[in-house]
Amino acid sequence: MRSVARETVFQYLFSRLFNQQDEGLFDVLIKNLNDDDKAFAEKLKNSVEENLKKYDGEIEDLVNNYKVSRIFSADKCAIFLGMAEIDNFPETPKIVAIDEAVKLAAKFSTENSTDFVNGVLAEYAKDR
């Protein structure tokens, strides 16, 4: 199920924000996924990692009057995943990519995170 694959990539990215080396973490996280979900998770992870600096800049442009450094790490991870899916997975409707990112924020972040993540990604998706 793609939701589980997204959550797996989210967990990996969240860990990477605090640890520079993954030491096989991603392989451990995806071991219970089926082959299709493993391929999806791998592509999503790579999409985020290849565009991390770009997405960081995009977030900064989208959150007027708010310091990016103040954004919760879990929210950033959810936004990164949403941006990557919007940009690199044309088979996924934008609204689905946004909704999945919001669900991750709801599960792993604060009660206000869902509105924040939804707002940032909705604005990002307008230009795509």
Residue pairs with C-beta under 8 A, 6 or more apart in sequence:
1 37
2 37
2 40
2 100
3 100
3 103
4 33
4 37
5 30
5 33
5 37
5 38
5 40
5 41
5 44
6 41
6 44
6 81
6 85
6 100
6 104
7 104
7 107
8 29
8 30
8 33
8 41
9 41
9 44
9 45
9 48
9 81
10 77
10 78
10 81
10 104
10 108
11 29
12 22
12 25
12 26
12 29
12 45
13 45
13 48
13 77
13 80
13 81
14 73
14 74
14 77
14 108
15 22
15 25
16 22
17 73
17 76
17 77
18 73
26 45
30 37
30 38
30 41
30 42
33 41
43 88
43 89
44 81
44 84
44 85
44 88
44 89
47 84
47 85
47 87
47 88
47 89
48 55
48 80
48 81
48 83
48 84
51 83
51 84
51 87
52 80
55 79
55 80
55 83
55 84
56 68
58 83
58 124
59 68
59 71
59 76
59 79
59 120
60 68
62 120
62 123
62 124
63 71
63 120
68 76
71 79
71 116
72 109
72 110
72 113
74 104
74 105
74 108
74 109
74 113
75 105
75 109
75 113
75 116
75 117
77 104
77 108
78 101
78 102
78 104
78 105
78 108
78 109
78 113
78 117
79 101
79 117
79 120
79 121
81 100
81 101
81 104
82 97
82 98
82 100
82 101
82 117
82 121
82 124
83 121
83 124
85 92
85 97
85 100
85 101
86 92
86 94
86 97
86 98
86 121
86 124
86 125
86 128
87 128
89 97
94 125
94 128
97 121
97 125
98 118
98 121
98 122
98 125
101 117
101 121
102 114
102 117
102 118
102 121
105 113
105 114
105 116
105 117
106 113
106 114
109 117
